[in-house]
């Protein structure tokens, strides 16, 4: 499997990228009267970014190995 730190770093990059892509200045670039398949461009942009983030997270989590035994707290009393 891949190095855990690289995958976690990729998740951080994906989070920051998603945050930046959903900020109003970038979103308003797609706020035009044009339509794609009868749907306003801004709605298509938001759903494409949202779907891309979901696919990216799914891909990264499939490569992420479970925590090694003994490094997380389970059933501590």
PDB file of N, CA, C and O in Angstrom:
ATOM      1  N   UNK A   1       0.835  -1.190   0.000  1.00  0.00           N
ATOM      2  CA  UNK A   1       0.000   0.000   0.000  1.00  0.00           C
ATOM      3  C   UNK A   1       0.873   1.243   0.000  1.00  0.00           C
ATOM      4  O   UNK A   1       2.085   1.172   0.199  1.00  0.00           O
ATOM      5  N   UNK A   2       0.256   2.339  -0.218  1.00  0.00           N
ATOM      6  CA  UNK A   2       0.959   3.608  -0.311  1.00  0.00           C
ATOM      7  C   UNK A   2       1.303   4.150   1.072  1.00  0.00           C
ATOM      8  O   UNK A   2       0.755   3.708   2.082  1.00  0.00           O
ATOM      9  N   UNK A   3       2.207   5.105   1.098  1.00  0.00           N
ATOM     10  CA  UNK A   3       2.632   5.717   2.345  1.00  0.00           C
ATOM     11  C   UNK A   3       1.470   6.490   2.960  1.00  0.00           C
ATOM     12  O   UNK A   3       0.845   7.316   2.295  1.00  0.00           O
ATOM     13  N   UNK A   4       1.186   6.220   4.227  1.00  0.00           N
ATOM     14  CA  UNK A   4       0.044   6.821   4.917  1.00  0.00           C
ATOM     15  C   UNK A   4       0.123   8.349   4.964  1.00  0.00           C
ATOM     16  O   UNK A   4      -0.889   9.030   4.801  1.00  0.00           O
ATOM     17  N   UNK A   5       1.330   8.887   5.189  1.00  0.00           N
ATOM     18  CA  UNK A   5       1.462  10.343   5.275  1.00  0.00           C
ATOM     19  C   UNK A   5       1.157  11.019   3.942  1.00  0.00           C
ATOM     20  O   UNK A   5       0.587  12.109   3.922  1.00  0.00           O
ATOM     21  N   UNK A   6       1.525  10.393   2.839  1.00  0.00           N
ATOM     22  CA  UNK A   6       1.228  10.972   1.532  1.00  0.00           C
ATOM     23  C   UNK A   6      -0.275  10.995   1.270  1.00  0.00           C
ATOM     24  O   UNK A   6      -0.785  11.953   0.690  1.00  0.00           O
ATOM     25  N   UNK A   7      -0.975   9.972   1.683  1.00  0.00           N
ATOM     26  CA  UNK A   7      -2.417   9.917   1.473  1.00  0.00           C
ATOM     27  C   UNK A   7      -3.122  10.948   2.346  1.00  0.00           C
ATOM     28  O   UNK A   7      -4.035  11.635   1.888  1.00  0.00           O
ATOM     29  N   UNK A   8      -2.697  11.056   3.601  1.00  0.00           N
ATOM     30  CA  UNK A   8      -3.293  12.052   4.490  1.00  0.00           C
ATOM     31  C   UNK A   8      -2.989  13.454   3.976  1.00  0.00           C
ATOM     32  O   UNK A   8      -3.843  14.337   4.055  1.00  0.00           O
ATOM     33  N   UNK A   9      -1.790  13.669   3.453  1.00  0.00           N
ATOM     34  CA  UNK A   9      -1.450  14.952   2.839  1.00  0.00           C
ATOM     35  C   UNK A   9      -2.315  15.241   1.625  1.00  0.00           C
ATOM     36  O   UNK A   9      -2.728  16.380   1.405  1.00  0.00           O
ATOM     37  N   UNK A  10      -2.589  14.208   0.838  1.00  0.00           N
ATOM     38  CA  UNK A  10      -3.481  14.360  -0.310  1.00  0.00           C
ATOM     39  C   UNK A  10      -4.885  14.737   0.119  1.00  0.00           C
ATOM     40  O   UNK A  10      -5.554  15.521  -0.555  1.00  0.00           O
ATOM     41  N   UNK A  11      -5.336  14.187   1.234  1.00  0.00           N
ATOM     42  CA  UNK A  11      -6.655  14.549   1.754  1.00  0.00           C
ATOM     43  C   UNK A  11      -6.692  16.010   2.195  1.00  0.00           C
ATOM     44  O   UNK A  11      -7.691  16.703   2.001  1.00  0.00           O
ATOM     45  N   UNK A  12      -5.585  16.470   2.793  1.00  0.00           N
ATOM     46  CA  UNK A  12      -5.506  17.878   3.188  1.00  0.00           C
ATOM     47  C   UNK A  12      -5.544  18.777   1.949  1.00  0.00           C
ATOM     48  O   UNK A  12      -6.248  19.787   1.938  1.00  0.00           O
ATOM     49  N   UNK A  13      -4.799  18.418   0.922  1.00  0.00           N
ATOM     50  CA  UNK A  13      -4.798  19.196  -0.318  1.00  0.00           C
ATOM     51  C   UNK A  13      -6.187  19.196  -0.947  1.00  0.00           C
ATOM     52  O   UNK A  13      -6.650  20.230  -1.428  1.00  0.00           O
ATOM     53  N   UNK A  14      -6.846  18.057  -0.945  1.00  0.00           N
ATOM     54  CA  UNK A  14      -8.192  17.960  -1.506  1.00  0.00           C
ATOM     55  C   UNK A  14      -9.178  18.828  -0.720  1.00  0.00           C
ATOM     56  O   UNK A  14     -10.059  19.452  -1.309  1.00  0.00           O
ATOM     57  N   UNK A  15      -9.034  18.868   0.589  1.00  0.00           N
ATOM     58  CA  UNK A  15      -9.898  19.706   1.425  1.00  0.00           C
ATOM     59  C   UNK A  15      -9.696  21.181   1.114  1.00  0.00           C
ATOM     60  O   UNK A  15     -10.666  21.919   0.943  1.00  0.00           O
ATOM     61  N   UNK A  16      -8.442  21.615   1.040  1.00  0.00           N
ATOM     62  CA  UNK A  16      -8.149  23.024   0.747  1.00  0.00           C
ATOM     63  C   UNK A  16      -8.621  23.382  -0.663  1.00  0.00           C
ATOM     64  O   UNK A  16      -9.191  24.453  -0.873  1.00  0.00           O
ATOM     65  N   UNK A  17      -8.386  22.489  -1.628  1.00  0.00           N
ATOM     66  CA  UNK A  17      -8.828  22.733  -2.996  1.00  0.00           C
ATOM     67  C   UNK A  17     -10.353  22.855  -3.062  1.00  0.00           C
ATOM     68  O   UNK A  17     -10.881  23.745  -3.729  1.00  0.00           O
ATOM     69  N   UNK A  18     -11.049  21.966  -2.373  1.00  0.00           N
ATOM     70  CA  UNK A  18     -12.515  22.036  -2.335  1.00  0.00           C
ATOM     71  C   UNK A  18     -12.998  23.322  -1.707  1.00  0.00           C
ATOM     72  O   UNK A  18     -13.961  23.925  -2.179  1.00  0.00           O
ATOM     73  N   UNK A  19     -12.331  23.749  -0.636  1.00  0.00           N
ATOM     74  CA  UNK A  19     -12.689  25.005   0.019  1.00  0.00           C
ATOM     75  C   UNK A  19     -12.522  26.177  -0.944  1.00  0.00           C
ATOM     76  O   UNK A  19     -13.397  27.038  -1.041  1.00  0.00           O
ATOM     77  N   UNK A  20     -11.395  26.206  -1.653  1.00  0.00           N
ATOM     78  CA  UNK A  20     -11.133  27.305  -2.582  1.00  0.00           C
ATOM     79  C   UNK A  20     -12.098  27.293  -3.772  1.00  0.00           C
ATOM     80  O   UNK A  20     -12.554  28.348  -4.211  1.00  0.00           O
ATOM     81  N   UNK A  21     -12.408  26.106  -4.290  1.00  0.00           N
ATOM     82  CA  UNK A  21     -13.314  26.018  -5.437  1.00  0.00           C
ATOM     83  C   UNK A  21     -14.744  26.394  -5.089  1.00  0.00           C
ATOM     84  O   UNK A  21     -15.521  26.745  -5.977  1.00  0.00           O
ATOM     85  N   UNK A  22     -15.105  26.327  -3.817  1.00  0.00           N
ATOM     86  CA  UNK A  22     -16.465  26.666  -3.410  1.00  0.00           C
ATOM     87  C   UNK A  22     -16.581  28.068  -2.815  1.00  0.00           C
ATOM     88  O   UNK A  22     -17.644  28.450  -2.325  1.00  0.00           O
ATOM     89  N   UNK A  23     -15.494  28.831  -2.858  1.00  0.00           N
ATOM     90  CA  UNK A  23     -15.527  30.216  -2.378  1.00  0.00           C
ATOM     91  C   UNK A  23     -16.276  31.093  -3.387  1.00  0.00           C
ATOM     92  O   UNK A  23     -16.186  30.864  -4.593  1.00  0.00           O
ATOM     93  N   UNK A  24     -17.003  32.082  -2.905  1.00  0.00           N
ATOM     94  CA  UNK A  24     -17.816  32.919  -3.801  1.00  0.00           C
ATOM     95  C   UNK A  24     -17.083  33.539  -4.994  1.00  0.00           C
ATOM     96  O   UNK A  24     -17.676  33.585  -6.072  1.00  0.00           O
ATOM     97  N   UNK A  25     -15.831  34.022  -4.884  1.00  0.00           N
ATOM     98  CA  UNK A  25     -15.219  34.605  -6.086  1.00  0.00           C
ATOM     99  C   UNK A  25     -15.111  33.621  -7.252  1.00  0.00           C
ATOM    100  O   UNK A  25     -15.344  34.002  -8.399  1.00  0.00           O
ATOM    101  N   UNK A  26     -14.763  32.367  -6.979  1.00  0.00           N
ATOM    102  CA  UNK A  26     -14.680  31.378  -8.054  1.00  0.00           C
ATOM    103  C   UNK A  26     -16.054  30.909  -8.507  1.00  0.00           C
ATOM    104  O   UNK A  26     -16.269  30.670  -9.696  1.00  0.00           O
ATOM    105  N   UNK A  27     -16.965  30.778  -7.589  1.00  0.00           N
ATOM    106  CA  UNK A  27     -18.312  30.324  -7.945  1.00  0.00           C
ATOM    107  C   UNK A  27     -18.992  31.362  -8.838  1.00  0.00           C
ATOM    108  O   UNK A  27     -19.712  31.007  -9.771  1.00  0.00           O
ATOM    109  N   UNK A  28     -18.764  32.632  -8.553  1.00  0.00           N
ATOM    110  CA  UNK A  28     -19.428  33.688  -9.333  1.00  0.00           C
ATOM    111  C   UNK A  28     -18.886  33.788 -10.764  1.00  0.00           C
ATOM    112  O   UNK A  28     -19.520  34.417 -11.612  1.00  0.00           O
ATOM    113  N   UNK A  29     -17.741  33.188 -11.046  1.00  0.00           N
ATOM    114  CA  UNK A  29     -17.253  33.141 -12.426  1.00  0.00           C
ATOM    115  C   UNK A  29     -18.201  32.345 -13.323  1.00  0.00           C
ATOM    116  O   UNK A  29     -18.228  32.549 -14.537  1.00  0.00           O
ATOM    117  N   UNK A  30     -18.967  31.448 -12.731  1.00  0.00           N
ATOM    118  CA  UNK A  30     -19.888  30.599 -13.489  1.00  0.00           C
ATOM    119  C   UNK A  30     -21.336  31.062 -13.365  1.00  0.00           C
ATOM    120  O   UNK A  30     -22.252  30.350 -13.777  1.00  0.00           O
ATOM    121  N   UNK A  31     -21.547  32.238 -12.805  1.00  0.00           N
ATOM    122  CA  UNK A  31     -22.895  32.760 -12.618  1.00  0.00           C
ATOM    123  C   UNK A  31     -23.285  33.601 -13.840  1.00  0.00           C
ATOM    124  O   UNK A  31     -23.283  34.830 -13.787  1.00  0.00           O
ATOM    125  N   UNK A  32     -23.619  32.911 -14.946  1.00  0.00           N
ATOM    126  CA  UNK A  32     -24.014  33.570 -16.188  1.00  0.00           C
ATOM    127  C   UNK A  32     -25.423  33.125 -16.556  1.00  0.00           C
ATOM    128  O   UNK A  32     -26.001  32.233 -15.935  1.00  0.00           O
ATOM    129  N   UNK A  33     -25.947  33.767 -17.571  1.00  0.00           N
ATOM    130  CA  UNK A  33     -27.291  33.407 -18.037  1.00  0.00           C
ATOM    131  C   UNK A  33     -27.308  32.112 -18.833  1.00  0.00           C
ATOM    132  O   UNK A  33     -28.378  31.563 -19.097  1.00  0.00           O
ATOM    133  N   UNK A  34     -26.138  31.619 -19.218  1.00  0.00           N
ATOM    134  CA  UNK A  34     -26.066  30.405 -20.013  1.00  0.00           C
ATOM    135  C   UNK A  34     -26.571  29.179 -19.264  1.00  0.00           C
ATOM    136  O   UNK A  34     -26.561  29.123 -18.035  1.00  0.00           O
ATOM    137  N   UNK A  35     -27.002  28.222 -20.031  1.00  0.00           N
ATOM    138  CA  UNK A  35     -27.520  26.980 -19.452  1.00  0.00           C
ATOM    139  C   UNK A  35     -26.861  25.790 -20.130  1.00  0.00           C
ATOM    140  O   UNK A  35     -26.540  25.832 -21.317  1.00  0.00           O
ATOM    141  N   UNK A  36     -26.668  24.748 -19.374  1.00  0.00           N
ATOM    142  CA  UNK A  36     -26.117  23.499 -19.895  1.00  0.00           C
ATOM    143  C   UNK A  36     -27.183  22.434 -19.683  1.00  0.00           C
ATOM    144  O   UNK A  36     -27.448  22.026 -18.552  1.00  0.00           O
ATOM    145  N   UNK A  37     -27.785  21.995 -20.760  1.00  0.00           N
ATOM    146  CA  UNK A  37     -28.859  21.008 -20.652  1.00  0.00           C
ATOM    147  C   UNK A  37     -30.058  21.552 -19.893  1.00  0.00           C
ATOM    148  O   UNK A  37     -30.769  20.795 -19.233  1.00  0.00           O
ATOM    149  N   UNK A  38     -30.291  22.856 -19.980  1.00  0.00           N
ATOM    150  CA  UNK A  38     -31.421  23.472 -19.296  1.00  0.00           C
ATOM    151  C   UNK A  38     -31.158  23.819 -17.837  1.00  0.00           C
ATOM    152  O   UNK A  38     -32.049  24.311 -17.145  1.00  0.00           O
ATOM    153  N   UNK A  39     -29.936  23.564 -17.365  1.00  0.00           N
ATOM    154  CA  UNK A  39     -29.577  23.832 -15.975  1.00  0.00           C
ATOM    155  C   UNK A  39     -28.594  25.007 -15.960  1.00  0.00           C
ATOM    156  O   UNK A  39     -27.672  25.037 -16.775  1.00  0.00           O
ATOM    157  N   UNK A  40     -28.770  25.970 -15.058  1.00  0.00           N
ATOM    158  CA  UNK A  40     -27.835  27.104 -14.999  1.00  0.00           C
ATOM    159  C   UNK A  40     -26.395  26.643 -14.763  1.00  0.00           C
ATOM    160  O   UNK A  40     -26.152  25.652 -14.074  1.00  0.00           O
ATOM    161  N   UNK A  41     -25.442  27.384 -15.351  1.00  0.00           N
ATOM    162  CA  UNK A  41     -24.028  27.021 -15.258  1.00  0.00           C
ATOM    163  C   UNK A  41     -23.547  26.921 -13.815  1.00  0.00           C
ATOM    164  O   UNK A  41     -22.751  26.038 -13.495  1.00  0.00           O
ATOM    165  N   UNK A  42     -24.003  27.790 -12.956  1.00  0.00           N
ATOM    166  CA  UNK A  42     -23.523  27.792 -11.569  1.00  0.00           C
ATOM    167  C   UNK A  42     -23.906  26.495 -10.861  1.00  0.00           C
ATOM    168  O   UNK A  42     -23.134  25.970 -10.059  1.00  0.00           O
ATOM    169  N   UNK A  43     -25.091  25.985 -11.155  1.00  0.00           N
ATOM    170  CA  UNK A  43     -25.540  24.736 -10.532  1.00  0.00           C
ATOM    171  C   UNK A  43     -24.703  23.562 -11.046  1.00  0.00           C
ATOM    172  O   UNK A  43     -24.324  22.683 -10.272  1.00  0.00           O
ATOM    173  N   UNK A  44     -24.417  23.547 -12.348  1.00  0.00           N
ATOM    174  CA  UNK A  44     -23.586  22.490 -12.926  1.00  0.00           C
ATOM    175  C   UNK A  44     -22.196  22.541 -12.298  1.00  0.00           C
ATOM    176  O   UNK A  44     -21.647  21.504 -11.927  1.00  0.00           O
ATOM    177  N   UNK A  45     -21.619  23.748 -12.173  1.00  0.00           N
ATOM    178  CA  UNK A  45     -20.295  23.904 -11.571  1.00  0.00           C
ATOM    179  C   UNK A  45     -20.275  23.357 -10.141  1.00  0.00           C
ATOM    180  O   UNK A  45     -19.378  22.594  -9.781  1.00  0.00           O
ATOM    181  N   UNK A  46     -21.247  23.739  -9.339  1.00  0.00           N
ATOM    182  CA  UNK A  46     -21.283  23.293  -7.945  1.00  0.00           C
ATOM    183  C   UNK A  46     -21.397  21.773  -7.836  1.00  0.00           C
ATOM    184  O   UNK A  46     -20.730  21.160  -7.003  1.00  0.00           O
ATOM    185  N   UNK A  47     -22.239  21.160  -8.674  1.00  0.00           N
ATOM    186  CA  UNK A  47     -22.394  19.714  -8.610  1.00  0.00           C
ATOM    187  C   UNK A  47     -21.173  18.973  -9.146  1.00  0.00           C
ATOM    188  O   UNK A  47     -20.847  17.890  -8.660  1.00  0.00           O
ATOM    189  N   UNK A  48     -20.491  19.547 -10.148  1.00  0.00           N
ATOM    190  CA  UNK A  48     -19.269  18.923 -10.664  1.00  0.00           C
ATOM    191  C   UNK A  48     -18.170  18.979  -9.613  1.00  0.00           C
ATOM    192  O   UNK A  48     -17.465  17.991  -9.406  1.00  0.00           O
ATOM    193  N   UNK A  49     -18.011  20.123  -8.943  1.00  0.00           N
ATOM    194  CA  UNK A  49     -17.003  20.233  -7.877  1.00  0.00           C
ATOM    195  C   UNK A  49     -17.342  19.279  -6.747  1.00  0.00           C
ATOM    196  O   UNK A  49     -16.465  18.568  -6.255  1.00  0.00           O
ATOM    197  N   UNK A  50     -18.586  19.251  -6.332  1.00  0.00           N
ATOM    198  CA  UNK A  50     -19.033  18.376  -5.248  1.00  0.00           C
ATOM    199  C   UNK A  50     -18.782  16.909  -5.598  1.00  0.00           C
ATOM    200  O   UNK A  50     -18.256  16.153  -4.781  1.00  0.00           O
ATOM    201  N   UNK A  51     -19.157  16.511  -6.809  1.00  0.00           N
ATOM    202  CA  UNK A  51     -18.936  15.132  -7.247  1.00  0.00           C
ATOM    203  C   UNK A  51     -17.460  14.797  -7.346  1.00  0.00           C
ATOM    204  O   UNK A  51     -17.047  13.695  -6.985  1.00  0.00           O
ATOM    205  N   UNK A  52     -16.656  15.743  -7.835  1.00  0.00           N
ATOM    206  CA  UNK A  52     -15.213  15.526  -7.918  1.00  0.00           C
ATOM    207  C   UNK A  52     -14.576  15.335  -6.559  1.00  0.00           C
ATOM    208  O   UNK A  52     -13.683  14.503  -6.399  1.00  0.00           O
ATOM    209  N   UNK A  53     -15.031  16.105  -5.572  1.00  0.00           N
ATOM    210  CA  UNK A  53     -14.522  15.940  -4.207  1.00  0.00           C
ATOM    211  C   UNK A  53     -14.895  14.570  -3.642  1.00  0.00           C
ATOM    212  O   UNK A  53     -14.084  13.934  -2.969  1.00  0.00           O
ATOM    213  N   UNK A  54     -16.093  14.124  -3.908  1.00  0.00           N
ATOM    214  CA  UNK A  54     -16.521  12.809  -3.429  1.00  0.00           C
ATOM    215  C   UNK A  54     -15.689  11.703  -4.070  1.00  0.00           C
ATOM    216  O   UNK A  54     -15.253  10.780  -3.382  1.00  0.00           O
ATOM    217  N   UNK A  55     -15.468  11.787  -5.371  1.00  0.00           N
ATOM    218  CA  UNK A  55     -14.662  10.771  -6.057  1.00  0.00           C
ATOM    219  C   UNK A  55     -13.231  10.797  -5.542  1.00  0.00           C
ATOM    220  O   UNK A  55     -12.630   9.741  -5.340  1.00  0.00           O
ATOM    221  N   UNK A  56     -12.673  11.993  -5.324  1.00  0.00           N
ATOM    222  CA  UNK A  56     -11.314  12.102  -4.795  1.00  0.00           C
ATOM    223  C   UNK A  56     -11.183  11.506  -3.410  1.00  0.00           C
ATOM    224  O   UNK A  56     -10.207  10.814  -3.120  1.00  0.00           O
ATOM    225  N   UNK A  57     -12.150  11.765  -2.555  1.00  0.00           N
ATOM    226  CA  UNK A  57     -12.127  11.209  -1.200  1.00  0.00           C
ATOM    227  C   UNK A  57     -12.274   9.694  -1.237  1.00  0.00           C
ATOM    228  O   UNK A  57     -11.587   8.986  -0.500  1.00  0.00           O
ATOM    229  N   UNK A  58     -13.163   9.192  -2.088  1.00  0.00           N
ATOM    230  CA  UNK A  58     -13.330   7.736  -2.202  1.00  0.00           C
ATOM    231  C   UNK A  58     -12.036   7.077  -2.666  1.00  0.00           C
ATOM    232  O   UNK A  58     -11.653   6.024  -2.156  1.00  0.00           O
ATOM    233  N   UNK A  59     -11.369   7.695  -3.629  1.00  0.00           N
ATOM    234  CA  UNK A  59     -10.119   7.138  -4.148  1.00  0.00           C
ATOM    235  C   UNK A  59      -9.042   7.124  -3.070  1.00  0.00           C
ATOM    236  O   UNK A  59      -8.354   6.120  -2.891  1.00  0.00           O
ATOM    237  N   UNK A  60      -8.897   8.226  -2.359  1.00  0.00           N
ATOM    238  CA  UNK A  60      -7.860   8.294  -1.331  1.00  0.00           C
ATOM    239  C   UNK A  60      -8.147   7.343  -0.167  1.00  0.00           C
ATOM    240  O   UNK A  60      -7.220   6.740   0.374  1.00  0.00           O
ATOM    241  N   UNK A  61      -9.396   7.203   0.221  1.00  0.00           N
ATOM    242  CA  UNK A  61      -9.696   6.321   1.347  1.00  0.00           C
ATOM    243  C   UNK A  61      -9.543   4.847   0.984  1.00  0.00           C
ATOM    244  O   UNK A  61      -9.297   4.024   1.865  1.00  0.00           O
ATOM    245  N   UNK A  62      -9.681   4.502  -0.279  1.00  0.00           N
ATOM    246  CA  UNK A  62      -9.454   3.100  -0.675  1.00  0.00           C
ATOM    247  C   UNK A  62      -7.985   2.729  -0.557  1.00  0.00           C
ATOM    248  O   UNK A  62      -7.657   1.574  -0.285  1.00  0.00           O
ATOM    249  N   UNK A  63      -7.091   3.707  -0.762  1.00  0.00           N
ATOM    250  CA  UNK A  63      -5.653   3.450  -0.647  1.00  0.00           C
ATOM    251  C   UNK A  63      -5.183   3.501   0.795  1.00  0.00           C
ATOM    252  O   UNK A  63      -4.096   3.010   1.098  1.00  0.00           O
ATOM    253  N   UNK A  64      -5.967   4.081   1.692  1.00  0.00           N
ATOM    254  CA  UNK A  64      -5.558   4.267   3.076  1.00  0.00           C
ATOM    255  C   UNK A  64      -5.729   2.971   3.862  1.00  0.00           C
ATOM    256  O   UNK A  64      -6.810   2.384   3.891  1.00  0.00           O
ATOM    257  N   UNK A  65      -4.658   2.541   4.490  1.00  0.00           N
ATOM    258  CA  UNK A  65      -4.716   1.327   5.299  1.00  0.00           C
ATOM    259  C   UNK A  65      -5.349   1.649   6.654  1.00  0.00           C
ATOM    260  O   UNK A  65      -5.295   2.793   7.104  1.00  0.00           O
ATOM    261  N   UNK A  66      -5.945   0.657   7.302  1.00  0.00           N
ATOM    262  CA  UNK A  66      -6.471   0.885   8.647  1.00  0.00           C
ATOM    263  C   UNK A  66      -5.332   1.206   9.610  1.00  0.00           C
ATOM    264  O   UNK A  66      -4.176   0.866   9.361  1.00  0.00           O
ATOM    265  N   UNK A  67      -5.681   1.870  10.721  1.00  0.00           N
ATOM    266  CA  UNK A  67      -4.680   2.166  11.743  1.00  0.00           C
ATOM    267  C   UNK A  67      -4.046   0.875  12.236  1.00  0.00           C
ATOM    268  O   UNK A  67      -4.745  -0.119  12.427  1.00  0.00           O
ATOM    269  N   UNK A  68      -2.742   0.873  12.442  1.00  0.00           N
ATOM    270  CA  UNK A  68      -2.101  -0.318  13.014  1.00  0.00           C
ATOM    271  C   UNK A  68      -2.667  -0.618  14.408  1.00  0.00           C
ATOM    272  O   UNK A  68      -3.106   0.289  15.114  1.00  0.00           O
ATOM    273  N   UNK A  69      -2.652  -1.874  14.787  1.00  0.00           N
ATOM    274  CA  UNK A  69      -3.215  -2.282  16.085  1.00  0.00           C
ATOM    275  C   UNK A  69      -2.493  -1.568  17.219  1.00  0.00           C
ATOM    276  O   UNK A  69      -1.267  -1.459  17.219  1.00  0.00           O
ATOM    277  N   UNK A  70      -3.260  -1.090  18.175  1.00  0.00           N
ATOM    278  CA  UNK A  70      -2.688  -0.459  19.351  1.00  0.00           C
ATOM    279  C   UNK A  70      -2.489   1.033  19.247  1.00  0.00           C
ATOM    280  O   UNK A  70      -2.046   1.649  20.216  1.00  0.00           O
ATOM    281  N   UNK A  71      -2.797   1.645  18.115  1.00  0.00           N
ATOM    282  CA  UNK A  71      -2.585   3.089  17.992  1.00  0.00           C
ATOM    283  C   UNK A  71      -3.852   3.889  18.169  1.00  0.00           C
ATOM    284  O   UNK A  71      -3.793   5.117  18.223  1.00  0.00           O
ATOM    285  N   UNK A  72      -4.988   3.243  18.261  1.00  0.00           N
ATOM    286  CA  UNK A  72      -6.222   3.961  18.485  1.00  0.00           C
ATOM    287  C   UNK A  72      -6.892   3.426  19.752  1.00  0.00           C
ATOM    288  O   UNK A  72      -6.628   2.307  20.193  1.00  0.00           O
ATOM    289  N   UNK A  73      -7.756   4.245  20.316  1.00  0.00           N
ATOM    290  CA  UNK A  73      -8.401   3.899  21.585  1.00  0.00           C
ATOM    291  C   UNK A  73      -9.752   3.238  21.307  1.00  0.00           C
ATOM    292  O   UNK A  73     -10.670   3.863  20.775  1.00  0.00           O
ATOM    293  N   UNK A  74      -9.850   1.978  21.675  1.00  0.00           N
ATOM    294  CA  UNK A  74     -11.110   1.261  21.569  1.00  0.00           C
ATOM    295  C   UNK A  74     -11.410   0.598  22.906  1.00  0.00           C
ATOM    296  O   UNK A  74     -10.550  -0.049  23.503  1.00  0.00           O
ATOM    297  N   UNK A  75     -12.610   0.766  23.350  1.00  0.00           N
ATOM    298  CA  UNK A  75     -13.103   0.117  24.565  1.00  0.00           C
ATOM    299  C   UNK A  75     -12.200   0.349  25.759  1.00  0.00           C
ATOM    300  O   UNK A  75     -11.966  -0.562  26.552  1.00  0.00           O
ATOM    301  N   UNK A  76     -11.690   1.571  25.892  1.00  0.00           N
ATOM    302  CA  UNK A  76     -10.885   1.870  27.092  1.00  0.00           C
ATOM    303  C   UNK A  76     -11.822   2.218  28.226  1.00  0.00           C
ATOM    304  O   UNK A  76     -12.776   2.975  28.050  1.00  0.00           O
ATOM    305  N   UNK A  77     -11.544   1.663  29.383  1.00  0.00           N
ATOM    306  CA  UNK A  77     -12.371   1.930  30.558  1.00  0.00           C
ATOM    307  C   UNK A  77     -11.541   2.447  31.683  1.00  0.00           C
ATOM    308  O   UNK A  77     -12.067   2.730  32.759  1.00  0.00           O
TER     309      UNK A  77
END
